[in-house]
Amino acid sequence: MKRIIAAILTVCIASLAFGGCASTPAEKPASTGTQSTAEVVSKAEGNKKLTVGFAQIGQESGWRDAETASIQFYAGQHVDTIDFKFADAQQKQENQIKAIKSFIEMGVDVIGLAPVVETGWDAVFTEAKDAGIPIVLLDRRAKVSDDLYTTFIGSDFITEGQNAADELAKLLNNKGNIVELEGTVGASAANDRKKGFDDQLAAKYPDMKVIASQTGDFTRAKGKEVMESFLKTYGNKINAVYAHNDDMMLGAIEAMKEAGMKPGKDIKTVSCDGVKGIFQAMVDGEANVTVECNPLLGPQFFETCQKLKNGETVEKWIKSQESVFRADTAAKDLPTRVY
Ligand code: GZL
């Protein structure tokens, strides 16, 4: 709850510049039947503002809230030059597709999207292409041909999965049984974090085995539920948990403690994202490692949109820079964490 309030506060601070937390635009001066000079000039010059539509996945995790806050805050700081339209799809692809269609209708300069799943985008991306509107993918990929999107701004999830495997190998001395909490079914972040992890085990760690793997949909509640079932089935045969995000791991830590286990000690933990909650768990001795995935993509996103409006070319993949954080430095790192 606290993280949602923090993110909403951030969003409200950001959107105060829009004239309040609601999405209604700031009140216009009452019309006197004639246009102000500013309105005449702006109409004559055409709308020089960068207009951007962004279809966000939802609010499934602390990471997602931090990304939304970063985007909303940047837009709120640049209301004079950016006209920003935001849609929250409640984790449903059909809602993201509806939002993209409405952005096309509005004739925005750029469409941004964090695709909830990798597939099912060809038709609506083709509509955007036919309308001459570039698509910027943020933090998750879509399985479409390169001509249907302009750039992907985000992490290398395969590397994140490989790093997670290497960290777990150090914690287990290269041997042990692992249970895996997967992200949203079909999401590129889940598919590639799994692929990177599995491939690294196959290549380097023959005595480390994934004995169970199931989706927790990137949420804390589902992560706890799935971990409860793993504990019922495998009990103390489990030596470690690998979770595709920290929120699911925080749920799993609750389940382990309620089952009388000592997470971080009896059962080692490695997860992805780098949210404040996992740093606190590491400080408390209940988690071991988090593989950072940067959600603070607002500035990069809008700077890229502006370049596209200016007719500049951009890289096909604008890769986020990230680190791995471990329990031994968590107390020093926690105060510096911003999400
Ligand atoms: C990663 C992002 C993932 C996070 C999760 O770029 O798509 O989605 O790892 C979030 O916390 O739900």
Residues whose N, C-alpha, C, O or C-beta is under 5 A from the ligand:
A	BS01	GZL	E60 S61 W63 R64 D139 R140 A189 F218 H244 N245 D273 C293
